[in-house]
Amino acid sequence: MKNTFKFIMAVAIASSSLFFSCETTELELVESPNSLPEGTGDPSFLLNSIQLAYRNNAITFNGNGESLTRIGTFGSRDYFNGLTGGSLDGAWTRTYAGIFADVIAIEQLAQDPTQDLRFHLGTAKVMQAHSLLWLVDYIGDIPFTEALNPIEFPSPNVDDGASVYEGALGILNEGKALLESISAGDALVPAVDMFYDEDPTKWVKAANSIAMKAAITTGDIATFNAIVAEGNFITDAEDDLQFQYGTNLLNPNTQHPDYFANYTEQGVGPYRSNWLMGTMLENNDPRIRYYFYRQSGCTPGASCDPEGDGETLSCSLETSPPHYNGFTFCFLEDGYWGRDFGDDRGAPPDEFVKTATGVYPSGGKLDANNFDNLVVVEQEDGSFALELDEDDDLVGLGEGGVGAGIEPIILSSYVDFWRAEAAMVSGDPGAAAGFIQSGLEKSIAKVQGFGDLDQSAVNGILSADIDSNTGELSNVVLANTLLPTSADNQAFIDDVVADFNNADTDGKWNILAEQFWITMYGGGAEAYNFYRRQGYPTTLQPNLEADPGAFPRSFPYTTSEIVANPNISQKPDQNVQVFWDTNPPSAVSGGFPAAN
């Protein structure tokens, strides 16, 4: 079981915090059991290690995908310096040194006829396959055939991306077959399943959905539709592929990493995307109070404070760059306080005023205008009055849902947007409209369900009449009146679908893309893929720098791999396109995608 991979055993370089939109502090990994003496491997321990590595891979790809597509923030004025050899180092190392090696170890243990490890091996192969697909999507050509034999090939050569995709789908089918072979009552070795509570039928749906992801990514609409026709894929929330976080702070910390970075005694750390918040605010999106938590009702530079504030938001004293041409710059209305794409300035003293991540998906706080909460205060003369609640800790340890969020990987709403994309590619915008509607319905229901994690937020008093002699209140208006109703949700969906139906082809693609990306908040790995294969939306906020360089079509090889493996050379630039990306090349002006 010491068949580890020499070419990736260098220490993983921590990915730059300026790049990860979802504050992807890589969660602490369980020590790999690959270093255990021969014959002492515990299959459940191996599977646990694979699951945590897979979860952490999801964090990495979600964060990187969101950063480049404006779902999150990107803290570099040029793409070349914003993407480094460290960006995917952790995912590369976890996949090869962790998942690959652990799968081999489980396969060895499964040769013992006294242990039925079909569930362990089946789920492990599904996660291995998905991790390989992600690496090809983001990097391109990677080791595969030689990586399967690390003793003979300690420094493996790369395979072309298309053949790795084919190999990964083969591994996926192997895992799926093992899971399909399990029947109720089989004497399986017990496992701790962090995703589906040891339900092989749900894992089969996940495997089919991963195959759908591969098909839509490569433009194989026939295979995509064939899987749809079989009907055994993720179609509702109970089948969603996601990791559930907990509320424990220490030993170990099980909280969502975004919560851990936002709800601290030092205030909020990373920023929210101005493009995303602005788009949702403009469209009165009923998910906005669940995605984001405001600490202030006013952002400097907005209509509430047109003079701006050079200390907390220096750009509020500046004029919009000429190349922005009407796009949101620096500030938004109603206290949504984030950052523009490419803003690389340092952090001013804004940690207790800027917008935090909300109750979805990170288990933070539900935004019910808590900064406007009123409390009854006895005055010096013995009378009573309503005053702003100065003691309300807007962010802090233990606030809101205490981090009990999720890491979205493939949700049923995502699948509906894939089906909308497939319909558009097939020339059926009517069907696409139906899938957009279904995707929004599922997304809104799931997102708003997270409001139950922070019920205290809706009990705040926004206004009331007070008897100054007794302090008794009447005509009380609680914060729950601010939350969207079912009628509000339906009106929003109806408006989106109507706009889609009335738009020209470009307009339809823009609406589909915008709503898909908004739906992917917190789980945006596939946004980067969608953008490179379709080129929409064209409505994205530009980089703060007028000339940030060509939009990256793939990521560099990882630093650890280049250092350790003489058979892999670094790419000349970020313009190298992965095998399925057959669109025109990127360029500073006039290239693909159009918005960049």
N, C-alpha and C positions, 0 to 999 in steps of 0.2 A: 504493500500500500504506500510505498515511498516513491511511486512513479509520478513525481511532481514535474512541472515543466520548467526546465532551466531558463527558457527564453523569456519568461515573464516573472521570475522570482525576485526581480529588483523591487526595492521598496516603492510602493505606489506613491506618486506625487499628488498632494492634495490639490483638487481642482480649485481654480480661482473663485473666491466668493463673489467677485464682481460679475461673474457670468451666470450663476445659477439663479433662475427666477424664483424658484420655490425654496430659497434658502437652503440648498441642499448641502447641509453639513452631513457628510457621509456618516451614517450611523455606525456605531462600533460593531465590528464583525466578530462573530463567534470564531474562536481559533479553529483553523482548518484541521480536521482529523486526519488529513493526508500524512501528517508527520508521525502518526501513531505507529507503534511496532507492528510488524506483520501479524495478521490474524486477530488483532484486538479491536477491530472496527465495530462500532455499534451502528447498524443501519439507520436507526432512528436519529442518532446524532448526526450522521452523514446527511440525512434528508433535512434535518433542521438547518444545517449549514448551507445546503443548497437553497432552501427557501429564503433564508436571510440574505444570501448573495443575490438571489433573484429580486427580492424586494429592493435591495440597494441599487441594483441595476435599473429598476424602474424609477427610482428617485433620480438617478443620474440622467437617464434619457428624457424623463419628463422635464427636468430642469433645463437641460440644454435645448430641447425642442421649444420650450416656451420662451426662452431668452431670445432666440433668433426670430421668432414670429410675433413679438410684441405682446404675447400673453403675459410675459414677464418682462423684466428689465434687462438691458444689455449695457454694461458699464464700460464700453470702449468706443472711442470715436472712429476707430478703424477696425475692420473685421479681422485683419491679419493678426493684430496683437490681442484681439478678444478671444480668439481660439488658439489654444496652445497644445503642445504635446501632453500636457497634464489634464486636459479637459475630460478625456475618457480613460485615463490611466487606471482608475479604480475599477471601472466596468470591465476593461480588458483583463486585468489581473484576476478579478473575481470569477470571470467566465472560464478562463483557461486553467489557472492554478487552483481555483476553487471548484466550480461546477463540473468541469470536465473530469478532473481527478476524482471527485466524489462519486460521479456517475460510474466511472470505471470500478471504483471500490465496491459500490453496491452491486454491480454486475458480478464481481468476483464472489461476494457473499451470497448472491442469489443462486450460485451453483450448488449450494448446500440444499439437498432435497428436503431437509427438515424445516426449512424456513421459506414461507411463501411471501416473497417480497415483490409481488406484482404491483401492489399499490405504490410502494416506495419507488420502484424503478420506473413505473409508468409516469408518475407525476414528475419525477426528476428529469426524465427525457423531455417532457413538455416544456419545462422551464429552461432546460439546456437549449432546445430548439429556438425558443423565443429570444433568448439572449443572443444566439448567433444571428438571427434575423436582424435584431437591433444593430449589432456591430456592422453587418454588411450595409444596412441602410445609412449609417452615419459615417462609416470609414470607407467601405468599398471592398477591395480584395483583401482577404485575411487568411491566415493559416487554417486549414481544415484537415485534408487527408493525412498530411504528415503530423499534424497536431494530435491525431488519434493514436499515434505511436511515439510517445516522447522518448523512449529508450533508444530507438533507432534514429530518431530525428530530434535531437535536443534543440536544434536551431531550425525550425521548419520554414519552408518557403510558403509564400501565399498562394492560394487558389483564387481564380477569378470569382467575382461576386456571384455570378449566375450559378456556378457549380456549388458554391457554399449554400446558396439558397435552396438548391435541389437537395443537397445533403441534409440541411436543417429540416426540411419538410419530410425527408425520410426518417429522421430521428423522431420528429413529431408523430408520424404515423406509427412508429414502433411503440411509442408511449401510449398512444391512443388505443392500439390493439391490446396492449396489456391491460389497460383500464376497462376496455369493453369485455374482456374475458372474465372479469370478476363477477361473481354471483352472490346474492344474499346468503349469508351463512358460511361462506368460505372462511377457512381458518387462517386468516392473514396475520402477519406480524403487526401488532398495533403500531400506529404512527401518530405523531402530533401534526395535524394538518392545519397550517396557519391561514388557509384560504377557504376551504370548503368542508371542513369538519368531516373528513374521511368519506366524502360522497363521490365515488368514481364517476357517476353519471354527470355531475356538474363539471368535473375535470374534462370529460369528453366534450361537453359543450364549449368549454374554454379552448380545447385543442382545435375544434372546428372553427372557432372564431379567430384564432391565431392564423389558421390556414386562410380564412377570408381576408385577414389583414395582409397576408402575403400576396394574395391574388389581386386585390384592389391596388396594392402598391406597384405591382408589375404590369398592371393593365390587363390582366387575364380575366376579363369579365365573364367568359364562359364558365371557368372554374368557380368563380365567385357565385354566379347564379346557380350552379349545380349544388353547391353547399347550401345555399338558401332553399333550394327546392327540397332538400332532405329535411330541413326544419329543425335540425338538432344543433342549435347554436345559441348564443346568449341573446335572449329576447326580452327579458324583464329583469328588474332590479335584484330579485333573489338569486339570479345566476351571475351577477356582476363579478368580474375578476378584479379583486381589490384586496389590499392588506389593511386589517383593522389595527389601529394603534390603541394604546391604553392611556391611563392617567398617572402612572407611576413616574416620579421625578428622578429617583436615584435607585441604583443597584437592582435592576438596570433601569435606565430611562426608557420608558416605552411610549412617550408622547410623540405626537407628530412633530417632525423636525421644524416645520414652519411655525408651529406654536411655540416651540422651545426658543426660536430666534426672535419671536415677536412679543411674547408675554413674559417680560422680565422686569426685575426691579430697576433696571437701567433704561426701560422703555423699549420702543420698537427698533429693531435693527434694519433689515433690508427694506427696500422700497417696493411699492406696487406700481404697475404699469399705467402711465397716464393714458396711453392709447386704449387699453382695455376698459379702464374705469370711465373714460370719456365716451366711448362707444356705448357702453351700457347705460350711462346717465342720459345720453341723448335719446336713446330708444326707450327709456323708462322700463328697463329690463327688471322684472320682478325678482331676479336672483341677486341683485346688487347688494342688498342689505345682509345677505348671507355670505357672499364672497368677501366683503370688505367691512372693516370696523373702523369708523372715523373717531378720532379723539377730539376733533374740533369741527365746528360748523362753518368755519371760514378759512379759506386759503389765501395767503397774501397775493395780491394782484387781481383777484376776482372782484366781482361787483361789490362785495361786502367790505373790501379793503383795497380800493384801486391804487392807493399810494404804494402798496407793496411793503416788503420787509427784507432789507438786505442782510439781516443777521440770520434769519431762519430759512429764507428762500431767496437767495441772491438773484436768481434769474427773474424774479418778479419785478426787478428794477430795469430789466433789459427789454429790448424790442425783439420781436420774433425774427429769426433768421430769414432772409429773403427766399431761400429754397423751401421753406415750410409752406408757403403759398396757401395760407388759410387753415393748415392743420393746427390742432391743439398744441400750444407751446407753454410749458412751465407749470401752469396752474389750471385748475378746474373749479367749477362752482360747487357750492354746498359742502365745502370742507373736504372734498376728495383730494388728498395730498399725496402725490406720488412723484415719479421721475420720468423724464422723456427718454426715448430710445437713444443710447449712445452717450448719455450724460455720465462723465467720468469725474465729476467734482467730488471733493471730499465731503464728509458728513458734517453739516452744521448742527447746532443744538436744537434739533427738531424731533428728538426721539419721543417726546410726549405730546406731539401735535400731528405728526404724519400718520397716514392711514396704515392700519395693521391688517394682516390676514384675518378673515372672519371665522364664522362657525363652520363653514364648508370650504374646503374639505379638511381643514386642520384642527377642528375642535376648539376654535377660539370663541369670540363673543359675537352675538347677534346684534346688529346695528339697529337700535331703536332710539336714536338721538339721545344717548345717555348723557352727552355733554349739556343737554337742556333739562335734565331731571331737576325737579323741585322738591324741597323738603320743608317741613314746618319748623320754624326756628323761633324760640322765645326771645323777645327783645328785652333790653335793659329795663324798660318800664313795666314789664310783666305782660305785655300784649304779645300776640302771635302774628307771624308773617311768613309768606312763602318766599324762599330764597333758593338760588342755585345750589345744588349739592356739591360742595367743595370737597367732601370726603370721599366721593366716588372714585375709586381706583380704576381708571379707564383700561389700562393694561397692567399686568402684574402676575406674579406666580399664583396659580390656582384660579384664575379668572375664567369665566365662560365655561366651555366644555372641557377644560383642563387637558386639552390635547388629544381627546379621544376621537380623532378624525380617521380618515382613510387615505391610503395611497391608491388612487385610481389607476388601473392598468388597461382593462377593456370593459367598458360599461355598455349596457344595452342601448343607451342613447348614442354612444359612439357608433355602434353597429348600424343604427338607423341612418346616421349621416353618411356612412359608407354606402348604404343602399341608395341614398339620395344621389351621391356622386355617381354610382354605377348607372342609375337611371338617366342622369344628365349625359353621361358619356354615350349611352345607348340612344339618345335622342328622345327621351320621354320625360319632359319637364313636369307633366301632370303627375306622374308617379313620384318624381322627386319632391314635389310640393307636399304630398302625403307623408313621405318619410321625414321631411323637415318638421312637419307638424308633430308626428309621433315622437321624434327625437327630442323636441322641445318639451312636450308633455312629460316624457320620462325624466328629463333633466330637471325640470322645475319641481316635480314631485319629490325627487330624491334630494335635491338641494334644500328645499324648504322643510323636509323632514328632519334635517339637522337642527332646526330651530328648537327642537325638544331638548337639546343639550344645554341650552341657556335660557330657560324660562324666566329667570330673574330679570332679564333685560327688558321684558315687556311689561313689567309691573311698575316702572317708573312713572312719576306724575309729570305730565307736560303742562297742564293748566288746571286750575280749580278756583272756586270762590272759597274764601276762608273767613270764618268768624274770628275777628281779632281778639275777642275776649276769651273764647274757649279753645281756639285752634281747630275747631271742627271744620271739615271740608264738605263742600257740595259742588255739584256740576263738575265732577272730576273727569278729566280726560287722561287716560292711561296711554303709555307708549305702544301698547298693542294695536292701537288704531292706525299706526303708521305702517304696519305690515301689509303686504299685498293680499287681497282677497282672491277667492277663486274667480270672481268676475274680472279682476285685474289681470290675473294670469291668462284667462281666455282671451281678453281683449288684446293683450300683447301678442299671443300666438296668432290670432286672427290677422293682426296688422302685418306681422312678418310674412305670413302666407300670402296675404293680398298683395303686398309689395313685391314678393317673388313672382306671383302670377302676372303682375302688370309690368314687370321689368323686361328689358331686352336680354339677349343671351349673356352679355357681359354682366349686366345687373343681377341676373339670376345667380351666376357663379359667385359674385361678390357677396350676396346675401347668404348663400349656402355656406361659403367659407367663413364669413364673420360669425355666423351662429354656431358653426361647428367648433370654431376656435374658442368662442366664449364658453361653450358647453365643456370643452376640454380643460378648463381652468383647474390647475392642480395635477393634471394628468396629460400634459401636452406633448408626449413623445411623437405622436403621429402628425402633429401640426407641421413639423419640419418636412416630413415626407409629402404631405398633401401639397404644401407650397411648392416644392420642387417638381411635382408631377403635373400640377394644374396651373400654377402661377397666380392664383387668386388667394386672398383679395388684393385688389389694386388700391385699396383705401388705407394703406398702412402709413402711420406716421414715419417721416424720414428719420435717418440718423441725424443727430445734432450736428455732426460734421457734414458739410456739403459734399465732400469727396471721401467717403469711408472706404473706398475700394470696392471691387466686385463682390457680390453676395456669395458667401461660401457654399459650394455645392457638395462638399464633404469635409470631414474633420481630418486633422493630421493623424499620422500614426502616433502611438503613445510613446512618450519619452523612454519609459522603462524598456519597451520592446526594441527601440532603435539602439539603445545602449547595449542590450544583452544579446541581440540577434543579428549577426553579420549578414544574414540573408535577406534582411528587409531594410530598404533605404527610405528616408523620409520623402514625402511628396514634394514636388517643386513649389506648389502653392495650394490654395484651397479651391482652385477652379476645377480640379479633377472630379469628374462626374461618376457616380456609381452606375452600375450596369443598367438599371432600369430607368435612369434619368436621361431620356433621349431628347430633351428640349434644347433650344439654342443655348450657347454659353452665356455666362454672366459677363457683364461689362459695367463700367462706371456709368455710362450713359447709353441708353437704348438696348441694354441687354435683357436677359431673363433672370428672375421674374420682373415684371414691369415696375412694381412699386419700389424696387431697389436699384 
